[in-house]
Each structure stands twice: as C-alpha cells, then as structure tokens.
Amino acid sequence: MSLGQYAKRERTLITGACRPSLPRFVKMRHDAGRGRWILLAPERVFNPDDIAVAVLQKCDGERSVADIAGILADEYKAPLDLILNDIIDMLQDLADKGVLNAGELSQQ
C-alpha cells in the first residue's frame, strides 16, 4: 500500500467571512452531572471553556465569524479586533481537528 492512495486533505482556513457550524457527527451537549458543556465527536470528547461555549453556540452556519465577534465584543465590552483574532484562533484549532465546518463565505 503506498501513500499515494490516500487523498491529501486540504486545510480549512478560518477567516472573518466564514460561516462556521458543527458537522452532523459532532454534538454539543450539556453534561448536567459535571455542570459543563462538552463536544462529542467520534471517539473524542472536547471540554470547551465558557468563552468557547459562547462562541460555539453562535456557530449556526448563518452568522459569520465577524458577526459572532461583533456580538461578543458588544456583550463583553471588549475590543472587536482582539475578540475576532481569539475566535479565529479557537475555531481554526477545531477545524484542524476536524470538528468544525468553515461554511460558506459571507459577502461582506
């Protein structure tokens, strides 16, 4: 078996124009016993912190990353550029792990 048989997976790049969502096979659930949110993926469990949960709950495939950053910047009274960069870094990490769809690019 040669390595040439396997298709090379292109890296998904997260930008402010992406409209991220969780794939069908990834579920975000509240673990009542532990009092926290978890991401369930095939053979993996992720434990997002409170800020990551606030971001992921807005990743509906409709809102762009820039829209989500704007909402959270208003909500937390924080600088938009700082929030946007932090969100892109977090979502890029999840996309690299295969547990986030980048979605369509918005026409902004």
MARPAGU-761495 format. One record per residue: residue in three letters; x, y, z of N, C-alpha, C in turn. Coordinates in pm, 1 decimal, decimal comma. Each point is the difference from the previous one (the first is absolute). Layout:
<pts>
+------+----------+----------+----------+----------+----------+----------+----------+----------+----------+
! rest !       nu !       nv !       nw !      cau !      cav !      caw !       cu !       cv !       cw !
+------+----------+----------+----------+----------+----------+----------+----------+----------+----------+
!  ALA !        X !        Y !        Z !        X !        Y !        Z !        X !        Y !        Z !
...
+------+----------+----------+----------+----------+----------+----------+----------+----------+----------+
</pts>
This chain:
<pts>
+------+----------+----------+----------+----------+----------+----------+----------+----------+----------+
! rest !       nu !       nv !       nw !      cau !      cav !      caw !       cu !       cv !       cw !
+------+----------+----------+----------+----------+----------+----------+----------+----------+----------+
!  MET !     84,7 !   -117,9 !      0,0 !    -84,7 !    117,9 !      0,0 !     89,1 !    123,9 !      0,0 !
!  SER !    -18,9 !     87,4 !    -93,9 !     81,2 !    121,1 !     -5,9 !    -79,3 !    118,2 !     54,3 !
!  LEU !     73,5 !    101,8 !     42,1 !    -65,7 !    119,6 !     52,1 !    -75,6 !     75,7 !   -108,1 !
!  GLY !     34,7 !    -25,1 !   -126,7 !    -67,5 !     66,0 !   -110,5 !   -146,7 !    -37,4 !    -12,4 !
!  GLN !    -41,6 !   -108,0 !     67,1 !   -139,4 !    -43,2 !     -7,1 !    -93,1 !     88,5 !     81,2 !
!  TYR !     55,6 !     75,4 !     91,0 !    -82,0 !     82,0 !     88,0 !     -4,9 !    142,7 !    -51,9 !
!  ALA !   -118,9 !     56,0 !     -3,6 !    -16,4 !    138,0 !    -45,4 !     53,1 !     94,8 !    106,7 !
!  LYS !     72,7 !     99,8 !    -42,8 !     51,6 !     99,8 !     92,2 !   -115,1 !     91,1 !     41,6 !
!  ARG !    -14,7 !     19,1 !    128,3 !   -106,7 !     85,5 !     51,3 !     48,2 !    144,4 !      3,2 !
!  GLU !    -76,1 !     87,3 !    -63,2 !     32,8 !    141,8 !     -0,2 !    -36,5 !     59,4 !    136,1 !
!  ARG !     83,0 !     90,9 !     48,5 !    -27,3 !     65,8 !    126,9 !   -107,2 !    106,8 !    -21,2 !
!  THR !   -100,0 !     -2,7 !     83,6 !   -104,5 !    101,6 !     -1,2 !     51,9 !    121,1 !     75,4 !
!  LEU !     -4,2 !    115,2 !    -61,1 !     45,2 !    122,3 !     65,9 !   -120,6 !     80,8 !     46,3 !
!  ILE !      1,2 !     34,0 !    126,1 !   -108,3 !     78,2 !     59,5 !     32,5 !    148,4 !    -14,9 !
!  THR !    -95,2 !     74,7 !    -51,6 !     13,2 !    145,1 !    -13,4 !   -124,6 !     64,2 !     59,5 !
!  GLY !      0,9 !    131,3 !      5,4 !   -117,0 !     71,9 !     49,7 !   -123,1 !    -18,7 !    -85,8 !
!  ALA !     18,7 !    -39,3 !   -126,9 !   -112,5 !    -16,4 !    -91,6 !    -62,3 !   -139,6 !      5,2 !
!  CYS !     64,7 !    -94,1 !     64,3 !    -53,7 !   -137,2 !      9,5 !   -127,0 !     -1,7 !     83,5 !
!  ARG !    -87,1 !    -95,1 !    -31,8 !   -124,2 !    -20,4 !     75,7 !      6,7 !   -139,9 !     61,6 !
!  PRO !     68,3 !    -11,1 !    114,4 !     27,8 !   -132,5 !     56,4 !   -121,9 !    -69,1 !     60,5 !
!  SER !      8,6 !   -132,7 !      1,2 !   -102,0 !    -82,3 !     64,7 !     64,8 !   -132,1 !     40,0 !
!  LEU !    -66,8 !    -70,1 !     88,4 !     47,2 !   -133,2 !     38,9 !    -50,5 !   -101,2 !   -103,0 !
!  PRO !     84,3 !    -94,5 !    -38,6 !    -46,7 !   -105,2 !    -91,3 !   -108,3 !    -85,2 !     66,8 !
!  ARG !    -74,5 !    -75,4 !    -81,6 !   -106,6 !    -86,7 !     54,1 !     51,9 !    -97,5 !    104,5 !
!  PHE !    122,8 !    -45,6 !    -15,0 !     53,5 !   -102,0 !     89,4 !     59,2 !     57,1 !    129,1 !
!  VAL !     -3,9 !    130,9 !     18,8 !     49,2 !     63,7 !    122,4 !   -119,4 !     62,7 !     71,3 !
!  LYS !    -14,4 !    -30,9 !    126,5 !   -111,8 !     52,3 !     79,4 !     52,5 !     75,3 !    121,0 !
!  MET !    -62,8 !    113,4 !     28,8 !     31,5 !     73,4 !    121,4 !   -111,5 !    -28,8 !     99,8 !
!  ARG !     38,3 !    -53,3 !    113,4 !    -98,0 !    -40,0 !    102,3 !     40,5 !     56,2 !    135,2 !
!  HIS !    -99,4 !     25,0 !     82,4 !     28,1 !     40,9 !    137,7 !      4,3 !   -124,0 !     87,0 !
!  ASP !    111,3 !    -19,3 !     67,7 !     17,9 !   -112,4 !     92,1 !    -48,0 !     46,2 !    137,1 !
!  ALA !   -124,9 !    -31,4 !     32,4 !    -60,5 !     46,8 !    125,2 !     73,1 !    -53,6 !    122,1 !
!  GLY !     50,3 !   -120,5 !     -7,9 !     71,4 !    -59,3 !    112,9 !    125,2 !     76,0 !     37,4 !
!  ARG !     66,8 !     54,1 !   -101,5 !    123,9 !     75,5 !     24,3 !    -22,7 !    151,0 !     -7,3 !
!  GLY !   -119,0 !     39,2 !    -43,7 !    -31,8 !    142,1 !     -8,1 !     80,9 !     74,8 !   -104,9 !
!  ARG !     27,8 !    -63,9 !   -113,9 !     76,6 !     66,4 !   -105,9 !    -42,3 !    -51,1 !   -136,5 !
!  TRP !     39,1 !     74,4 !   -101,9 !    -27,8 !    -36,9 !   -138,6 !    112,9 !    -86,7 !    -53,1 !
!  ILE !    -36,4 !    -92,8 !    -88,6 !     99,4 !    -83,9 !    -66,1 !    -32,4 !     -8,6 !   -149,2 !
!  LEU !    103,4 !    -20,1 !    -79,7 !    -16,2 !    -28,2 !   -142,7 !     27,0 !   -147,3 !    -19,4 !
!  LEU !    -96,8 !    -70,1 !    -55,2 !     14,0 !   -143,3 !    -25,2 !     26,5 !    -21,1 !   -148,3 !
!  ALA !    115,3 !    -58,8 !    -29,0 !     38,1 !    -33,6 !   -137,2 !     31,9 !   -148,8 !     -1,0 !
!  PRO !      3,0 !    -61,5 !   -117,7 !     31,6 !   -142,9 !     -3,6 !    131,6 !    -30,7 !     72,7 !
!  GLU !    -11,5 !    -79,7 !    102,9 !    113,0 !    -46,3 !     80,8 !     77,1 !    111,1 !     69,0 !
!  ARG !    -60,3 !    119,7 !     12,7 !     65,5 !    112,3 !     68,0 !   -103,0 !     82,1 !     76,3 !
!  VAL !     46,2 !     58,3 !    109,5 !    -82,1 !     91,0 !     78,0 !     84,5 !    124,5 !     26,6 !
!  PHE !    -58,0 !    116,1 !    -24,3 !     67,7 !    126,9 !     25,1 !    -72,5 !     71,0 !    113,3 !
!  ASN !     75,6 !     69,3 !     84,3 !    -54,7 !     73,6 !    113,0 !     23,9 !    149,8 !    -19,6 !
!  PRO !    -86,8 !     67,7 !    -75,0 !     20,9 !    143,2 !    -24,6 !    -22,5 !     81,9 !    126,9 !
!  ASP !     76,1 !    109,7 !     12,2 !    -21,8 !     89,1 !    113,4 !   -123,0 !     86,8 !    -27,7 !
!  ASP !    -36,0 !     83,9 !     95,4 !   -122,3 !     80,3 !    -12,0 !      0,8 !     92,8 !   -121,4 !
!  ILE !    115,2 !     57,2 !    -30,4 !      8,7 !     90,2 !   -114,8 !    -15,7 !    -78,7 !   -129,9 !
!  ALA !     63,7 !   -115,7 !     -9,9 !    -14,0 !    -84,5 !   -118,7 !   -145,3 !    -41,8 !    -18,4 !
!  VAL !    -68,9 !    -30,9 !    108,4 !   -142,0 !    -36,6 !     -8,2 !    -81,5 !    116,7 !    -55,9 !
!  ALA !     28,8 !    122,3 !     47,6 !    -72,2 !    118,1 !    -49,5 !     20,2 !     16,7 !   -150,6 !
!  VAL !    120,1 !    -28,2 !    -48,4 !     28,3 !      8,8 !   -143,7 !    -70,9 !   -112,5 !    -74,0 !
!  LEU !     17,3 !   -123,0 !     46,4 !    -55,2 !   -116,5 !    -69,9 !   -152,2 !      2,9 !     -7,1 !
!  GLN !    -65,1 !     55,0 !    100,0 !   -145,7 !      9,3 !     -2,2 !    -49,1 !     94,4 !   -110,3 !
!  LYS !     88,3 !     86,2 !    -47,9 !    -36,2 !     92,9 !   -106,7 !     43,2 !    -50,4 !   -138,0 !
!  CYS !     70,6 !   -111,2 !     -4,5 !     45,7 !    -57,8 !   -127,5 !   -113,3 !    -81,7 !    -61,1 !
!  ASP !    -89,5 !     69,5 !    -68,6 !   -120,7 !    -62,2 !    -54,2 !      2,0 !    -13,5 !   -152,3 !
!  GLY !    111,7 !     37,9 !    -62,7 !      7,9 !     -5,9 !   -145,3 !    -63,2 !    120,9 !    -67,7 !
!  GLU !    -63,6 !     85,5 !     76,0 !    -63,5 !    121,1 !    -52,5 !     85,4 !    123,5 !     29,1 !
!  ARG !     49,1 !      9,6 !    122,1 !     80,2 !    116,1 !     40,8 !    145,5 !    -20,8 !    -40,1 !
!  SER !     62,7 !    106,9 !    -44,1 !    142,4 !     -7,9 !    -32,3 !     81,1 !     11,2 !    129,0 !
!  VAL !    126,3 !    -35,1 !     -9,9 !     90,4 !     13,7 !    114,6 !      4,6 !    146,5 !     42,1 !
!  ALA !      2,5 !     92,2 !    -96,5 !      0,7 !    143,1 !     32,2 !   -128,7 !     40,8 !     72,6 !
!  ASP !   -114,4 !    -55,9 !    -41,0 !   -126,8 !     28,0 !     69,1 !      5,9 !    -46,8 !    145,3 !
!  ILE !     51,1 !   -120,9 !     18,8 !     10,2 !    -57,6 !    135,1 !     92,4 !     86,2 !     85,1 !
!  ALA !    112,6 !     42,3 !    -57,4 !     93,7 !     85,8 !     73,9 !    -67,1 !    130,7 !     39,9 !
!  GLY !    -78,9 !     57,4 !    -90,3 !    -70,7 !    124,2 !     30,7 !    -98,9 !    -16,1 !    114,1 !
!  ILE !    -73,7 !   -109,0 !     -1,4 !    -97,0 !    -28,0 !    107,4 !     72,4 !    -11,9 !    133,8 !
!  LEU !    108,3 !    -77,6 !      1,5 !     72,9 !    -22,5 !    125,6 !     75,2 !    124,5 !     46,1 !
!  ALA !     50,3 !     81,1 !    -93,8 !     66,9 !    124,9 !     37,2 !    -98,6 !     93,4 !     69,8 !
!  ASP !   -122,5 !      6,0 !    -52,6 !   -103,5 !     81,6 !     65,3 !    -37,6 !    -57,1 !    135,5 !
!  GLU !    -18,7 !   -131,5 !      4,1 !    -43,7 !    -65,8 !    122,6 !    103,0 !     12,9 !    112,7 !
!  TYR !    128,0 !    -15,4 !    -34,4 !    106,4 !      1,7 !    101,4 !     72,0 !    134,2 !      8,3 !
!  LYS !    -43,3 !     97,2 !    -79,5 !     63,6 !    132,9 !     -2,3 !    150,7 !    -12,8 !    -18,8 !
!  ALA !     37,6 !    -73,1 !   -103,7 !    140,8 !    -26,2 !    -29,6 !     32,1 !     47,8 !   -141,3 !
!  PRO !    128,6 !     25,0 !    -28,7 !     38,4 !     45,5 !   -134,6 !    -31,0 !   -105,0 !   -106,8 !
!  LEU !    -65,4 !     43,4 !   -107,5 !    -42,1 !    -90,6 !   -106,7 !    117,3 !    -75,4 !    -61,6 !
!  ASP !    110,3 !     69,0 !    -29,9 !    113,0 !    -66,7 !    -65,2 !     60,3 !   -108,9 !     87,6 !
!  LEU !      4,8 !     22,3 !    129,5 !     51,9 !   -101,2 !     93,1 !    -92,8 !   -121,7 !      4,6 !
!  ILE !   -130,0 !     25,1 !      9,3 !    -98,8 !   -108,1 !      2,5 !      5,3 !    -78,6 !   -130,6 !
!  LEU !      3,9 !     69,2 !   -113,2 !      3,0 !    -66,3 !   -129,8 !    121,9 !    -89,9 !    -13,2 !
!  ASN !    117,4 !     49,6 !     37,2 !    121,7 !    -81,7 !     -8,3 !     -7,4 !   -122,0 !     90,0 !
!  ASP !    -52,1 !     16,1 !    121,4 !    -12,7 !   -113,7 !     92,6 !    -97,6 !   -104,5 !    -53,9 !
!  ILE !   -111,5 !     45,9 !    -55,8 !    -99,5 !    -92,8 !    -54,4 !     57,3 !    -75,3 !   -120,2 !
!  ILE !     67,8 !     71,1 !    -88,5 !     59,5 !    -66,6 !   -116,3 !     99,9 !   -105,6 !     44,7 !
!  ASP !     84,6 !     32,0 !     97,8 !     97,9 !    -98,3 !     50,2 !    -69,1 !   -124,3 !     55,5 !
!  MET !   -105,0 !     20,8 !     80,2 !    -70,7 !   -112,2 !     60,3 !    -69,7 !    -85,2 !   -106,0 !
!  LEU !    -70,3 !     65,8 !    -92,4 !    -72,3 !    -73,7 !   -102,3 !     96,0 !    -70,1 !    -96,7 !
!  GLN !    114,6 !     61,2 !    -26,2 !     99,3 !    -63,9 !    -86,6 !     50,0 !   -129,0 !     63,5 !
!  ASP !     23,3 !      3,3 !    130,7 !     43,8 !   -120,0 !     71,4 !   -104,4 !   -111,3 !    -12,7 !
!  LEU !   -126,8 !     33,8 !     15,7 !   -106,3 !   -100,5 !    -13,5 !    -13,2 !    -49,4 !   -144,3 !
!  ALA !     14,2 !     90,5 !    -96,6 !     -5,7 !    -41,4 !   -140,8 !    115,5 !    -94,4 !    -32,7 !
!  ASP !    118,6 !     29,3 !     53,9 !    116,2 !    -86,3 !    -22,6 !    -21,4 !   -139,3 !     58,4 !
!  LYS !    -80,1 !     -8,1 !    105,7 !    -30,2 !   -129,3 !     62,4 !   -117,9 !    -70,0 !    -67,3 !
!  GLY !    -60,4 !     65,4 !    -97,7 !   -108,9 !    -60,1 !    -76,0 !   -135,3 !      4,5 !     67,8 !
!  VAL !    -18,0 !     89,6 !     96,7 !   -127,6 !      6,2 !     71,2 !    -74,4 !    132,3 !    -22,8 !
!  LEU !     34,1 !     68,7 !   -110,8 !    -68,6 !    124,9 !    -32,8 !     -1,2 !     16,3 !   -150,6 !
!  ASN !   -115,7 !     36,8 !    -53,3 !    -11,6 !     36,5 !   -141,8 !     19,5 !    149,5 !    -12,1 !
!  ALA !     77,0 !     41,9 !    -99,6 !     21,9 !    143,6 !    -20,4 !   -124,0 !     65,4 !    -58,4 !
!  GLY !    -77,7 !    -74,5 !    -76,9 !   -122,6 !     54,3 !    -58,3 !     28,4 !     88,6 !   -118,9 !
!  GLU !   -103,4 !     62,1 !    -47,5 !      9,0 !     90,6 !   -115,1 !     66,9 !    129,7 !     41,9 !
!  LEU !     60,5 !     66,3 !    -95,1 !     55,5 !    133,0 !     26,1 !   -110,8 !    101,7 !    -16,0 !
!  SER !     -6,0 !     93,5 !     93,6 !   -102,6 !    104,9 !     -9,5 !     45,2 !    105,1 !   -100,4 !
!  GLN !    -93,9 !     75,0 !    -52,1 !     27,9 !    105,1 !    -98,5 !      6,1 !    135,3 !     71,7 !
!  GLN !     98,8 !     19,0 !     83,7 !      9,8 !    127,2 !     74,5 !     96,7 !     94,6 !    -65,4 !
+------+----------+----------+----------+----------+----------+----------+----------+----------+----------+
</pts>
